[in-house]
Amino acid sequence: MADGPYTVKRANPRFSFFADAEVTLRDGTGVRAQLAELSSRGCYIDTLEPIPVRTKLRLRICDGANTCELHGKVLYMHSGGGFGIFGMGVLFEEMGAEQHSAIDAWLHGLAGHSRKDSGKNPFSQIRG
């Protein structure tokens, strides 16, 4: 990605990662979501319903083969520009060894895939 005036420097690189997710709010409300990015400390999700900033939630991520459940908090939200989709940055909280292991396994696979494709697809690693 080219450097520009809005380039964000991150301590933990994010990788494109598409997986289904289920968000459960504290009141028990369930919201379907789609993961778009993953890092060791959080993720970016898209939903059809806005979830307010600072909302604590439970997130269940499933990539078809593996599942991970963890707690998180919405850090920021973007509207979908009139398309009815909302994007949210979620910070992982209260991660145990099992959650760390699952996230690390996904990231290890994504980092290896990114290195293999680095000459072919400049967008395989984003927001690093």
ROPA-126383 format. One record per residue: residue number from 1; x, y, z of N, C-alpha, C in turn; residue in one letter. Coordinates in Angstrom, 3 decimals. Example, Ala and Ser with C-alpha at 12.3 -4.5 7.8 and 13.67 -1.06 7.14 Angstrom:
% residues 2
R   seq     n_east    n_north       n_up    ca_east   ca_north      ca_up     c_east    c_north       c_up   type
R     1     13.190     -5.690      7.800     12.300     -4.500      7.800     13.200     -3.300      7.800      a
R     2     12.850     -2.250      7.080     13.670     -1.060      7.140     12.900      0.030      7.870      s
% end
This chain:
% residues 128
R   seq     n_east    n_north       n_up    ca_east   ca_north      ca_up     c_east    c_north       c_up   type
R     1      0.849     -1.167      0.000      0.000      0.000      0.000      0.891      1.225      0.000      m
R     2      0.584      2.191     -0.809      1.390      3.396     -0.920      1.222      4.259      0.319      a
R     3      2.325      4.899      0.730      2.253      5.825      1.848      1.489      7.057      1.416      d
R     4      0.693      7.568      2.293     -0.086      8.759      2.008     -0.342      9.512      3.287      g
R     5     -1.096     10.588      3.220     -1.325     11.386      4.413     -2.132     10.659      5.478      p
R     6     -2.841      9.590      5.115     -3.676      8.880      6.084     -3.127      7.498      6.428      y
R     7     -1.867      7.252      6.130     -1.265      5.971      6.446     -1.268      5.768      7.961      t
R     8     -1.669      4.577      8.395     -1.732      4.256      9.811     -0.609      3.282     10.136      v
R     9      0.198      3.622     11.121      1.242      2.715     11.604      0.648      1.881     12.722      k
R    10      0.742      0.576     12.608      0.160     -0.322     13.593      1.246     -1.172     14.241      r
R    11      1.079     -1.417     15.534      2.027     -2.263     16.259      1.864     -3.725     15.846      a
R    12      0.639     -4.115     15.499      0.340     -5.483     15.102     -0.223     -5.466     13.688      n
R    13      0.460     -6.116     12.741     -0.036     -6.087     11.361     -1.391     -6.768     11.225      p
R    14     -2.200     -6.227     10.328     -3.497     -6.813      9.995     -3.376     -7.530      8.663      r
R    15     -4.131     -8.615      8.554     -4.156     -9.393      7.327     -5.593     -9.532      6.857      f
R    16     -5.791     -9.556      5.554     -7.106     -9.867      5.013     -7.478    -11.263      5.480      s
R    17     -8.666    -11.394      6.019     -9.118    -12.683      6.552    -10.636    -12.693      6.491      f
R    18    -11.172    -13.550      5.650    -12.614    -13.598      5.486    -13.161    -14.831      6.177      f
R    19    -14.008    -14.575      7.173    -14.620    -15.654      7.951    -15.984    -15.180      8.444      a
R    20    -16.860    -16.128      8.695    -18.154    -15.801      9.280    -17.971    -15.546     10.764      d
R    21    -18.831    -14.695     11.309    -18.768    -14.398     12.736    -20.173    -14.195     13.271      a
R    22    -20.325    -14.463     14.534    -21.572    -14.204     15.246    -21.212    -13.341     16.449      e
R    23    -21.845    -12.188     16.539    -21.643    -11.274     17.653    -22.808    -11.462     18.611      v
R    24    -22.504    -11.592     19.894    -23.541    -11.640     20.911    -23.323    -10.466     21.852      t
R    25    -24.332     -9.616     21.956    -24.254     -8.460     22.846    -24.616     -8.874     24.263      l
R    26    -24.346     -8.011     25.226    -24.596     -8.344     26.633    -26.048     -8.690     26.924      r
R    27    -26.981     -8.103     26.164    -28.397     -8.396     26.402    -28.852     -9.679     25.713      d
R    28    -27.900    -10.393     25.067    -28.210    -11.650     24.412    -28.557    -11.519     22.936      g
R    29    -28.641    -10.297     22.428    -28.942    -10.076     21.014    -27.818    -10.635     20.157      t
R    30    -28.185    -11.384     19.115    -27.208    -11.933     18.183    -27.178    -11.125     16.895      g
R    31    -25.980    -10.866     16.393    -25.795    -10.120     15.158    -24.834    -10.908     14.272      v
R    32    -25.247    -11.197     13.047    -24.354    -11.871     12.094    -23.332    -10.873     11.584      r
R    33    -22.107    -11.354     11.379    -21.022    -10.484     10.928    -20.112    -11.253      9.977      a
R    34    -19.301    -10.509      9.281    -18.284    -11.063      8.381    -16.951    -10.421      8.757      q
R    35    -15.945    -11.243      9.069    -14.616    -10.705      9.320    -13.966    -10.338      8.005      l
R    36    -13.266     -9.217      7.995    -12.548     -8.780      6.802    -11.046     -8.713      7.053      a
R    37    -10.662     -8.478      8.312     -9.251     -8.367      8.679     -9.040     -8.978     10.054      e
R    38     -7.810     -9.437     10.290     -7.461    -10.050     11.568     -6.062     -9.637     11.974      l
R    39     -5.877     -9.354     13.265     -4.553     -9.127     13.848     -4.513     -9.870     15.173      s
R    40     -3.384     -9.839     15.841     -3.267    -10.554     17.110     -4.055     -9.882     18.230      s
R    41     -4.445     -8.621     18.045     -5.155     -7.891     19.095     -6.581     -7.537     18.744      r
R    42     -7.006     -7.805     17.489     -8.363     -7.445     17.138     -8.704     -7.824     15.714      g
R    43     -9.854     -7.321     15.269    -10.318     -7.637     13.922    -11.204     -6.512     13.417      c
R    44    -11.529     -6.596     12.139    -12.465     -5.659     11.526    -13.622     -6.494     11.013      y
R    45    -14.840     -6.122     11.435    -16.027     -6.869     11.035    -16.998     -5.964     10.284      i
R    46    -17.795     -6.586      9.426    -18.886     -5.912      8.734    -20.193     -6.539      9.197      d
R    47    -21.198     -5.690      9.482    -22.519     -6.160      9.884    -23.595     -5.337      9.176      t
R    48    -24.817     -5.820      9.247    -25.943     -5.069      8.706    -26.558     -4.151      9.759      l
R    49    -26.114     -4.306     11.010    -26.626     -3.493     12.112    -25.466     -2.790     12.793      e
R    50    -25.606     -1.507     13.081    -24.522     -0.805     13.774    -24.421     -1.263     15.229      p
R    51    -23.206     -1.384     15.710    -22.955     -1.686     17.119    -22.183     -0.494     17.662      i
R    52    -22.722      0.193     18.656    -22.094      1.429     19.134    -20.661      1.238     19.643      p
R    53    -19.865      2.286     19.487    -18.497      2.311     19.997    -18.534      2.074     21.503      v
R    54    -17.552      1.360     22.006    -17.374      0.972     23.413    -18.286     -0.167     23.857      r
R    55    -19.073     -0.729     22.941    -19.927     -1.861     23.288    -19.073     -3.103     23.489      t
R    56    -19.263     -3.766     24.625    -18.581     -5.034     24.879    -19.432     -6.140     24.272      k
R    57    -18.737     -7.153     23.737    -19.450     -8.211     23.035    -18.694     -9.522     23.120      l
R    58    -19.392    -10.563     22.713    -18.773    -11.886     22.555    -18.743    -12.159     21.062      r
R    59    -17.613    -12.620     20.565    -17.426    -12.834     19.136    -17.067    -14.294     18.894      l
R    60    -17.814    -14.919     17.990    -17.529    -16.300     17.592    -17.120    -16.262     16.130      r
R    61    -15.864    -16.627     15.848    -15.305    -16.599     14.506    -15.223    -18.024     13.986      i
R    62    -15.669    -18.243     12.749    -15.611    -19.566     12.139    -15.162    -19.425     10.688      c
R    63    -14.050    -20.076     10.349    -13.542    -20.004      8.972    -13.940    -21.228      8.151      d
R    64    -14.856    -22.023      8.655    -15.287    -23.238      7.965    -14.628    -24.475      8.522      g
R    65    -13.418    -24.352      9.022    -12.697    -25.490      9.591    -12.453    -25.311     11.085      a
R    66    -12.206    -24.074     11.517    -11.878    -23.790     12.909    -12.789    -22.697     13.449      n
R    67    -12.997    -22.756     14.773    -13.844    -21.780     15.450    -13.122    -21.248     16.674      t
R    68    -13.316    -19.964     16.942    -12.743    -19.339     18.128    -13.782    -18.402     18.730      c
R    69    -13.981    -18.485     20.033    -14.895    -17.588     20.733    -14.102    -16.748     21.707      e
R    70    -14.362    -15.433     21.674    -13.650    -14.530     22.574    -14.464    -13.282     22.844      l
R    71    -13.995    -12.504     23.812    -14.651    -11.255     24.184    -13.930    -10.102     23.515      h
R    72    -14.684     -9.039     23.238    -14.096     -7.872     22.611    -14.883     -6.622     22.897      g
R    73    -14.386     -5.522     22.332    -15.022     -4.227     22.501    -14.896     -3.454     21.197      k
R    74    -15.984     -2.805     20.769    -15.970     -2.014     19.547    -15.171     -0.735     19.806      v
R    75    -14.125     -0.517     18.990    -13.298      0.683     19.139    -13.740      1.809     18.220      l
R    76    -14.191      1.472     17.030    -14.657      2.486     16.088    -15.631      1.853     15.109      y
R    77    -16.428      2.716     14.448    -17.415      2.229     13.506    -17.430      3.129     12.279      m
R    78    -17.592      2.517     11.107    -17.763      3.228      9.836    -19.115      2.852      9.255      h
R    79    -19.814      3.837      8.680    -21.055      3.484      7.986    -20.688      3.048      6.574      s
R    80    -21.561      2.285      5.967    -21.294      1.729      4.648    -21.626      2.657      3.505      g
R    81    -21.698      3.939      3.739    -21.940      4.882      2.662    -23.292      4.693      1.989      g
R    82    -24.328      4.387      2.788    -25.658      4.240      2.235    -26.003      2.840      1.762      g
R    83    -25.054      1.893      1.879    -25.321      0.531      1.433    -25.873     -0.363      2.543      f
R    84    -26.058      0.181      3.742    -26.618     -0.587      4.838    -25.653     -1.546      5.495      g
R    85    -24.354     -1.346      5.276    -23.333     -2.181      5.909    -22.504     -1.294      6.819      i
R    86    -22.211     -1.803      8.001    -21.422     -1.061      8.977    -20.149     -1.831      9.267      f
R    87    -19.019     -1.148      9.253    -17.737     -1.760      9.566    -17.280     -1.315     10.938      g
R    88    -16.729     -2.258     11.706    -16.302     -1.944     13.053    -14.950     -2.563     13.380      m
R    89    -14.133     -1.796     14.052    -12.887     -2.309     14.592    -13.152     -2.840     15.983      g
R    90    -12.769     -4.093     16.227    -13.019     -4.744     17.507    -11.681     -5.113     18.153      v
R    91    -11.505     -4.701     19.402    -10.326     -5.058     20.189    -10.644     -6.308     20.991      l
R    92     -9.780     -7.334     20.893     -9.977     -8.549     21.682     -9.649     -8.266     23.140      f
R    93    -10.447     -8.833     24.040    -10.224     -8.703     25.478    -10.261    -10.081     26.116      e
R    94     -9.655    -10.199     27.288     -9.740    -11.417     28.098     -9.440    -12.680     27.305      e
R    95     -8.330    -12.685     26.599     -7.979    -13.861     25.798     -7.224    -14.875     26.648      m
R    96     -7.701    -16.119     26.588     -7.020    -17.211     27.255     -6.060    -17.894     26.297      g
R    97     -5.404    -18.933     26.772     -4.423    -19.659     25.959     -5.056    -20.261     24.705      a
R    98     -6.273    -20.775     24.830     -6.948    -21.390     23.687     -7.244    -20.356     22.592      e
R    99     -7.702    -19.183     23.002     -7.987    -18.127     22.026     -6.712    -17.630     21.360      q
R   100     -5.660    -17.407     22.162     -4.366    -16.987     21.596     -3.873    -18.003     20.577      h
R   101     -4.000    -19.271     20.901     -3.536    -20.335     20.017     -4.292    -20.319     18.687      s
R   102     -5.609    -20.160     18.746     -6.413    -20.141     17.524     -6.072    -18.935     16.650      a
R   103     -5.983    -17.764     17.263     -5.657    -16.543     16.511     -4.252    -16.657     15.929      i
R   104     -3.297    -17.123     16.730     -1.916    -17.281     16.249     -1.828    -18.254     15.077      d
R   105     -2.608    -19.328     15.126     -2.591    -20.304     14.025     -3.114    -19.660     12.743      a
R   106     -4.211    -18.909     12.844     -4.726    -18.221     11.665     -3.704    -17.232     11.128      w
R   107     -3.109    -16.436     12.027     -2.147    -15.417     11.591     -0.900    -16.042     10.977      l
R   108     -0.452    -17.156     11.535      0.712    -17.844     10.976      0.436    -18.276      9.541      h
R   109     -0.750    -18.838      9.318     -1.131    -19.233      7.968     -1.252    -18.041      7.035      g
R   110     -1.827    -16.946      7.535     -1.979    -15.740      6.711     -0.637    -15.106      6.387      l
R   111      0.272    -15.084      7.353      1.593    -14.496      7.120      2.368    -15.317      6.107      a
R   112      2.274    -16.651      6.182      2.951    -17.512      5.208      2.367    -17.333      3.827      g
R   113      1.046    -17.224      3.745      0.366    -17.010      2.463      0.748    -15.648      1.890      h
R   114      0.871    -14.656      2.760      1.219    -13.302      2.323      2.625    -13.269      1.737      s
R   115      3.557    -13.968      2.360      4.939    -13.985      1.850      5.001    -14.673      0.493      r
R   116      4.239    -15.766      0.316      4.223    -16.479     -0.957      3.672    -15.605     -2.075      k
R   117      2.644    -14.824     -1.755      1.971    -14.020     -2.764      2.504    -12.599     -2.867      d
R   118      3.519    -12.246     -2.091      3.934    -10.848     -2.028      4.312    -10.272     -3.376      s
R   119      4.836    -11.065     -4.281      5.172    -10.563     -5.600      3.991    -10.541     -6.544      g
R   120      2.933    -11.272     -6.224      1.787    -11.401     -7.122      0.646    -10.462     -6.765      k
R   121      0.403    -10.266     -5.475     -0.761     -9.506     -5.044     -0.345     -8.472     -3.998      n
R   122     -0.256     -7.211     -4.365      0.200     -6.202     -3.418     -0.789     -5.954     -2.281      p
R   123     -1.997     -6.495     -2.366     -2.984     -6.258     -1.340     -3.149     -7.432     -0.383      f
R   124     -2.257     -8.418     -0.444     -2.415     -9.610      0.412     -2.171     -9.290      1.874      s
R   125     -1.347     -8.285      2.181     -1.205     -7.835      3.562     -1.596     -6.373      3.569      q
R   126     -2.525     -6.011      4.438     -2.988     -4.636      4.437     -2.853     -4.006      5.811      i
R   127     -2.785     -2.726      5.805     -2.714     -1.929      7.032     -1.642     -2.416      7.976      r
R   128     -0.456     -2.728      7.457      0.620     -3.243      8.283      1.216     -2.262      9.209      g
% end
